[in-house]
Amino acid sequence: MSTTNIQASVGRNGVNQRDDVVLVQTLLLARGFARVGDADGDCGKNTIAAILDFQSNFLKNPDGRIDPGGTSWRNLAGTYPGLVPATAPAPGAPPAPPAPPAAAAKTAAAGAAAITGTVPRPDAASINVGLKFVSNSFMLAKIGNPRDSYSQLCQTPTLPLLRRNLVLDSVGPFRVTGLVPAVLSLKAVMIDIEREQPAVYRALGTAGMLCCRWVRGSTTAISNHSWGTAIDLTLNGVLDVYGNNQVQRGLTLIAPIFNRHGWFWGAAFRTEDGMHFEASESLIQQWLPSLR
Ligand SMILES: [Zn+2]
């Protein structure tokens, strides 16, 4: 399916092509409209109710329908490449006047330190609230084993179901290869980060998403990167140091946004992994019906 557009209208009195409905449902789920239930491609009354809820955030008279290229689609999809010109300002965000060069450089240096400087990892009880990280047994039972053999190095998946459902796409600040619904969800996460933490957004990069390998230091536990449902982030090109119980400050600013979208932060792992975010069990559960 296309991850960047719908082919025809979705919702009340819409054409409701299956792939289009799956895409709209996945984006609604990624934005927290749990009323959708599952992304099953069937546009029933719960999906229409979720579209109405979503539209009530920006339309005076929600109509329950999402048209290709229309206002609702643009709000749902955000600034997807190829849909909105790159020069278009973000909704509701007038561009700031340029600062004088010296002041700008000073502010930029201070901003960089504020983002990549480290702080003790937050108390485990204060993050990932209500989210459960996915176990290997859950992923093996629900999706299957990405490969027959693993090492500490990245290898490609061989599982046909997984290979059919991978996509390489931009999520805003960078491109990744991952499971289709995970990449779609990351787009929604990034739209919110850009709005709520623009300085961190500008510093964001990635150290990879899909990578079939063991968990670091293990020869029995499969990394969730193997299913393309986890991502490692860099800030100003710097990786957070693994296992030192310190995390980059910028990560603490965006972790609540990831959590809100159902992504679990690796800062809470026994061995601190602050650069790492992965789809929680409930997200994977929601995505399963969209895999084909
Ligand atoms: Zn990772």
Boltz pocket constraint, residues with backbone or C-beta under 6 A from the ligand:
constraints:
  - pocket:
      binder: B
      contacts: [[A, 208], [A, 225], [A, 230], [A, 231], [A, 232], [A, 275], [A, 276], [A, 277]]
      max_distance: 6.0
